[in-house]
């Protein structure tokens, strides 16, 4: 165990400066009136892409997806209609009517994840819903894309299942510490999302507000 932890610490210390060096991207936003600042990255997986801003201790991830109405990756200036993560969103009449006004370049989905009990035992998760909100994307002359947003998220609490803790044992703990190190060293999220990973969503729901959000990210 000590050998593994030493390796993780060494990986974190040696890689974090290399991975983040030269990253001029910025993300600032107030999460329930508490400022969150980090250096975001753009992720592209197949036909889909998103922006992710991460930090550790506590682990936090803020992701913004942009796409066309038919679900394809879209990365152009304009207004984006904020929706929920629903594969059937195109069948929602009110949402479809809003999109057909021609006021929007595309659609956007926002997700926020924050570790509230370490090591990754409990999370506070927020997901955007369709509320008529929008995100504005512009392009600066210096090659940076600027994204401004104020979005209300539906919040939920996720707790690690006792069975996952018991049966996962030392190996599960080691994986968590490794994932934390990778997230911190690279700036990219590593298994930070609790859904489908041995956690249970609690019944109570709340609200997470993202205000005065600004992302500046270099496209190339």
Number of C-alpha atoms within 10 A of each C-alpha: 9 7 8 12 14 11 14 18 15 12 16 19 14 11 16 17 12 12 14 15 9 8 14 12 20 17 22 19 22 16 17 13 12 11 13 18 17 19 20 26 23 18 14 11 8 7 10 14 18 20 18 23 25 27 23 18 14 15 22 23 25 22 20 19 20 25 22 15 19 10 14 14 20 19 17 15 15 15 20 24 24 27 20 19 15 11 8 8 16 15 10 11 10 13 17 13 11 13 19 11 8 9 12 19 21 26 24 25 23 24 20 24 23 24 23 19 15 12 14 24 19 20 26 20 28 24 21 23 18 19 14 13 17 20 22 17 20 14 17 10 6 7 12 17 19 19 20 20 19 17 23 22 22 17 19 19 22 22 18 18 15 13 11 13 16 10 10 14 11 12 12 14 15 16 13 19 18 20 18 24 24 21 23 24 22 19 23 22 23 17 15 22 21 23 13 8 12 16 22 16 19 10 8 8 13 12 14 21 18 22 19 14 19 19 23 22 22 19 12 6
